[in-house]
Amino acid sequence: MVYLWTLNGPHVDTKNPVTVPGWKALDLTEIMLISASLGWFDATDCQNQIDGIA
C-alpha cells in the first residue's frame, strides 16, 4: 500500500508557512499487519520553507 500525504501550516517558531508533501509505502501481511515501512519527504525543501528561503 502506498499513500501520499501533505502537511500544511505555519512553523511554530518562525511562523513561516510550510507545505511538506511526502509518501509512505507499507508492506502488509495477509492479516493487514505492517511488515515493512518506507517513507520520504524533501527535508531540504522543508528546512528552506522554515527558514523563509523558499
C-alpha positions in Angstrom: 0.0 0.0 0.0 1.2 3.5 -0.8 -0.3 6.7 0.4 0.6 10.3 -0.3 0.4 13.0 2.4 0.8 16.7 2.7 1.3 18.7 5.9 0.4 22.5 5.8 0.7 25.1 8.4 2.9 27.8 10.0 6.2 26.8 11.7 5.7 27.2 15.4 8.9 29.3 15.9 9.3 31.2 12.6 5.6 31.5 11.7 6.7 30.9 8.1 4.2 28.9 6.0 5.3 25.4 5.4 3.9 22.8 2.9 5.6 19.4 3.1 4.4 16.7 0.7 5.6 13.1 1.1 4.7 9.5 0.7 4.7 6.3 2.7 4.8 2.7 1.4 3.7 -0.2 3.6 4.1 -3.9 3.1 1.1 -5.6 4.8 0.7 -9.2 5.9 -2.3 -11.3 5.0 -4.0 -10.1 8.2 -3.2 -6.5 7.5 -0.3 -6.1 9.9 2.6 -3.8 8.8 5.7 -5.9 7.9 7.8 -3.1 6.4 7.5 0.6 6.0 9.3 3.1 3.8 8.7 6.9 3.7 10.0 10.0 2.1 9.8 13.8 2.2 12.2 16.5 1.0 13.9 17.6 4.1 15.9 20.3 2.4 12.8 22.0 0.9 11.1 21.7 4.3 14.0 23.5 6.0 14.2 26.2 3.3 10.5 26.9 3.9 11.0 27.1 7.7 13.9 29.5 7.1 11.9 31.6 4.7 14.1 30.8 1.7 11.6 29.0 -0.5 
